[in-house]
Amino acid sequence: MASSTLLCRVPHVWRITLLGAGASVPAAVVLNWLPNADATVGGAMMIVGASIAGGLAATRSVDPGAVGLRAGFLGGVVAVLRLVGTVGTTAAWSGSRLFAVFAGVVVVCVSPLFGWLFGHLGGRVAAAVAR
C-alpha cells in the first residue's frame, strides 16, 4: 500500500519522463550493436528518451516539451556522472580535469535544450500518427 501512495506523490510529468528515460536504456544497448557505434546512456536519454517521453506525453495531454526538458536534464546528469567516473580517477588537477569540469557544466546546460527539442519532435510524431 505504501508504494501506491508514493507513486501518487510523483507528478505525472515526472512519471512520463522516467518512463521515457528508462525506455532509452535498452535503445542505447541496441544502438551499440550497430557497426562503428558508440552510443552512451546519457546521450540516449537526451535524444531517444526525450522522444519517447514526448510521444507518451502527447497521447496523455501533457506538454511534450516539459517531459523532454526533464529527460534531457536527466541524460545530461548521467553523462556528467560518467565523465566524472572516468576523468575523476586521475591523481592530480591537470588540464584535462579542468576541461572535464568545463565540459560537464556545458553538458548540463545544453542537454535540456536537446531534450526539449526531441520531446517536441516525439510529441509531433505521436500526434501525426494518432491522426
N, C-alpha and C positions, 0 to 999 in steps of 0.2 A: 504494500500500500504506500510505503514511503517513496518508492521510485515513481509512482504515478503523480504524486504531488510535486516532486522535484521536476518532472517533465512539464507540468503545467506552469511552473515558475519561469521556465526558459521562454523568452519571446519567440513568436512564430518566425520572425525574420532570422533569428539565430538558428532555429531548428532546421530551416531550409538551407542555411549557409553550411552548417555542419554536415548535413546530408550530401550536399554537392561536393564539399571538400573531401569527405570520406569516399565518395564515389570516384574521385580523381586519382586516388592512390592506386587502385588496380589499373586505371588507364595509363599511369606512368610506367607501371611494370610492363604492360603490353607494348607501349611505345619504345621501351628499351630493347625489345626483341627485334625491332627493325634494324637493318644494317646501318652502320655509322650513326646511330642514335645515342644521345647522352641526355635523356630526359631526367630531370630531378623532380622530387616530390613537391618542392616549393613552386617550381615553375608549372607543374601540372595543376596545382591548386589555383594558381593565378589565372590560368587560361582555361583548362578543361573544367576544373571545379566551379569556377565562376560561370561558365557557360551552362553547365548542368543546373546549377542553382538558379540562374536566371530563367531557364526554361521551366523549372519547377515553380518558381515564383509567379511567372506569367499565368500559369494554369490555376494558381491559388489566389489570385488577385492581391499579390504583394508586389512591391516595387522591385523589378529585376536589378536595377542599379544599386539598390541598398544591399541586397544579398551579394551581388558581385563585388561591391566595395569591401564588404566584410570578408568574403572568400579571398580576395586579393591581399588583404591585410594579413590573414592567416598564412597564406602562401609566402608572403614576404618574411614573416616571423620565422617560419620553418626554414626558409633559405638562409636567413641570417644565423640561426642556430646551427645549421650545418656548416656555415662558414666559420663560425666561432669554434666548432669542434675540430675543424681541420687546421686552421691557422693558429688557434689558441694553444696548440701543443708545442710551439716553438719556445725556446728558452728566454730570449731577450726581446725587448721592444725594438724591433728593427723597422725598416721602411715598409716591409711587406705587412707587418702587423698594423701600422698606421694606415696604410692603404686599405686594409681589411675593415678597419673601423669606419673610414670614409665610405667605402663601398656598402657597408651594412646600413649606414644612415640613408644613403641614396636608395637602396633597395626597399627599405621600409617606407620611404616617402613615395616612391614611384609605383610600387606594387598595387596599392589600392586603385590607382588610375587604370592599370591594366585590368584589374578585376571589375571595375565599374564598366569599362568598355565591353569586355567579354560577357558580363552579366546582361547588359542591354542587348548584345548580339544574340545571346541564348534566348532571351525573352522574345525578341522579334521572330526568331526562327520558330519557337514554340507557338507563337500567335499565328504565324503564317501556316504552319502545319495544321493547327486546330481549325482554321477556316476551311 
